Amino acid sequence: MHKKRSRVSLIVFFLLAVCIVYGRLLLPRWLTFDHLSILSWDVFGYYLYLPAQFIYNDIGITDFSWMQKILDQYAPTIGFYQAYMGPEGEYIMKYPMGMAILFAPFFFLAHFLSGQFGYPADGFSILYQASVALGCVLYAIIGIWFLRKILLRYFSDAVTTIVMILLVVGTNYFQLVAYDSALVHNSLFTIYTLIIWFTIQWHDNPKLRYAFLIGLFVGLAALVRPTEIISALIPILWGIHNKESWQSKWKLVTDHRIQIGIMILMTILIGSIQLIYWKIHAGTFLYYSYEEGERLKFLAPYIMFVLLSWKKGWLIYAPMMFFPLIGFIFLFKRNKEIFWAAFIFFAVNLLIISSWTTWWYGGSLGQRSLMQSYALMVLPFGAFIVWILKRRWWLQVPFVAIAVFFIWLNLFQTWQYMTWIIDPSRMTREYYMAVFGRTSVPGEAQKYLEQVENFDREFMDDGNEYEKRTLAFFNFEYEGADRDVNLTMDTAVSGTHAFLMDSVKEFSPGLNMVYHSASPKEGSWIRAHVSIFPISDMKERPASLVITMANKEGSYKYKLIDLEKDSLVPGTWNEIIMDYEIPYVEDPEDVIKVYIWNRGKGLFYMDDLQIELLEPRKH
């Protein structure tokens, strides 16, 4: 009878699986010749453990020649950021090895088949790409299967069917499993469904195998991404909602101490794999492998950006998730025994995600970092659907209309994202509005995207669309200038004085302003003008005009113009102009700095250093 009652959700499961496989085959991004392949960018870093160890026998990349050959032949990344030189003289992989373990079966299958069919057995040829891609789709299908089992445990077949459809095709889940399934979020989603399912099984019937599997998958989640250790909150909090349930849970734990010990031991053993790798190759059990600027700043300073920014706002690009947020209210009323585990996990997870300095988490359709938490959010989603099905038609009809619109919007924006109409990481409100509902990018829309940060000189497209505000002006005409040893009356652009840079003066006067004092609008630029009078050829004694942001750890988005490369004419005044787009600033106490750096300790004059703030005009 139970199988008969759940027949519709089973059919829907197979249809959704077919849609995901079809989507994967429809756009087979397992090309091997550029950075759009499966094994590229961050995924290249997750995967690198496998070929490094099992093909090149060089997991520390002590011989960079094979790596350089891979970079030249397959171009999986622009800039090799997936590993950094460690304290022991070996490269340390940036990302933990959890995903490499999950990729391993498909890697070994491809390695065997490559040898059999004559493809290069180098870890990156077509069979490796295809095997990992399809293997990750298999993980996605396993995740949906267990998601269905979890939903049927608490809801009817009808509610289960509705939630599965709305989640899979109505949110960014679809894009992340059909096209970017090799990213961590797809696999973590499946791991979370397994943790939840075996937690349910253990509480129903506490057996050693369930405890073992909970510990295994919690450890694996943390090995994929260390912050996922919070998945342990699920078995810890499951079933607790009042004093009596707390006492009952404590008795369950104390009656099965050995199983709890096995659960904890498995988590530690799985996590220790990474610690052993760090000890061998970095010389210490604990090693921070990310860049210095990537870190957690607790108390969620970026929570509004994570939720509602046009760049990567979760609820902007996955508005369907408003329903499970509302559903927490109904889950509390309907299923208190699972409410607190679901709600506390969601809140803690959101706070951690919103505390990461690079809160947009790279290229994705919307906020990819929350996708794995959907495995638990189907519970409040189901509670919301139960509530709406009991309402009158005048509430149900608008809900259906909104849900259908969200499904259309998600699928259309998935297509826009995969065809580069929606940008992976540079979205703004103006650009989003310009491309909304469109099948191509309007000619003028590109200028609304965030500028690409690189090491090249930046230029503003159209200064007329900005309102100018002077932040500082140094013309060196002030009371007491005659007594300043670095001021001279030999030459000047305006007035009577100029500033002399010499072998003693390495850094000039300049702007040193706290960000909140300038209070720039989003998308603002700094423009610096300065006049330079070289006494001799500056190629012999180089200098630079520098604009940077600085925090307690040092400078970031550091830009400079090397004056010796600007063909300045000695013996006359030369005007230099430099543009600098203000980056995302995480702390309003950060400082804007503009100055001349006399790198070669040469002799030259400077005058009329003007620093302007250019803010975009409202349309």
Stockholm file with secondary structure:
# STOCKHOLM 1.0

chainA/1-619         MHKKRSRVSLIVFFLLAVCIVYGRLLLPRWLTFDHLSILSWDVFGYYLYLPAQFIYNDIGITDFSWMQKILDQYAPTIGFYQAYMGPEGEYIMKYPMGMAILFAPFFFLAHFLSGQFGYPADGFSILYQASVALGCVLYAIIGIWFLRKILLRYFSDAVTTIVMILLVVGTNYFQLVAYDSALVHNSLFTIYTLIIWFTIQWHDNPKLRYAFLIGLFVGLAALVRPTEIISALIPILWGIHNKESWQSKWKLVTDHRIQIGIMILMTILIGSIQLIYWKIHAGTFLYYSYEEGERLKFLAPYIMFVLLSWKKGWLIYAPMMFFPLIGFIFLFKRNKEIFWAAFIFFAVNLLIISSWTTWWYGGSLGQRSLMQSYALMVLPFGAFIVWILKRRWWLQVPFVAIAVFFIWLNLFQTWQYMTWIIDPSRMTREYYMAVFGRTSVPGEAQKYLEQVENFDREFMDDGNEYEKRTLAFFNFEYEGADRDVNLTMDTAVSGTHAFLMDSVKEFSPGLNMVYHSASPKEGSWIRAHVSIFPISDMKERPASLVITMANKEGSYKYKLIDLEKDSLVPGTWNEIIMDYEIPYVEDPEDVIKVYIWNRGKGLFYMDDLQIELLEPRKH
#=GR chainA/1-619 SS CHHHHTHHHHHHHHHHHHHHHHHHHHSCCCCSSSTTSSSCHHHHHHHTHHHHHHTSSCTTCCSHHHHHHHHHHHCCCSSCCSEEECTTSSEEESSCSHHHHHHHHHHHHHHHHHHHHTCCCSSCSHHHHHHHHHHHHHHHHHHHHHHHHHHHHHSCHHHHHHHHHHHHHHSTHHHHHHTSTTSHHHHHHHHHHHHHHHHHHHHHSCCHHHHHHHHHHHHHHHHHCGGGGGGGHHHHHTTCSSHHHHHHHHHHHHHTHHHHHHHHHHHHHHHHHHHHHHHHHHSSSSCCCSCTTCCBCSSCTTHHHHHHCTTTCHHHHCGGGHHHHHHHHHHHHHCHHHHHHHHHHHHHHHHHHTTBSSTTCSSCSSCGGGGGGHHHHHHHHHHHHHHHHTSCHHHHHHHHHHHHHHHHHHHHHHHHHHTTSSCSSCCCHHHHHHHTTCSSCCTTGGGGSCCCCCSSCBCCSCGGGEEEEEEEEECCCCTTGGGCTTEESSCCSSSSCEEEECSSCCBCCCEEEEHHHHCCCTTCEEEEEEEEEESSCTTTSCCEEEEEEEETTEEEEEEEEEGGGTTCCTTSCEEEEEEEECCCCSCTTCEEEEEEECTTCCCEEEEEEEEEEEEECCC
#=GC SS_cons         CHHHHTHHHHHHHHHHHHHHHHHHHHSCCCCSSSTTSSSCHHHHHHHTHHHHHHTSSCTTCCSHHHHHHHHHHHCCCSSCCSEEECTTSSEEESSCSHHHHHHHHHHHHHHHHHHHHTCCCSSCSHHHHHHHHHHHHHHHHHHHHHHHHHHHHHSCHHHHHHHHHHHHHHSTHHHHHHTSTTSHHHHHHHHHHHHHHHHHHHHHSCCHHHHHHHHHHHHHHHHHCGGGGGGGHHHHHTTCSSHHHHHHHHHHHHHTHHHHHHHHHHHHHHHHHHHHHHHHHHSSSSCCCSCTTCCBCSSCTTHHHHHHCTTTCHHHHCGGGHHHHHHHHHHHHHCHHHHHHHHHHHHHHHHHHTTBSSTTCSSCSSCGGGGGGHHHHHHHHHHHHHHHHTSCHHHHHHHHHHHHHHHHHHHHHHHHHHTTSSCSSCCCHHHHHHHTTCSSCCTTGGGGSCCCCCSSCBCCSCGGGEEEEEEEEECCCCTTGGGCTTEESSCCSSSSCEEEECSSCCBCCCEEEEHHHHCCCTTCEEEEEEEEEESSCTTTSCCEEEEEEEETTEEEEEEEEEGGGTTCCTTSCEEEEEEEECCCCSCTTCEEEEEEECTTCCCEEEEEEEEEEEEECCC
//
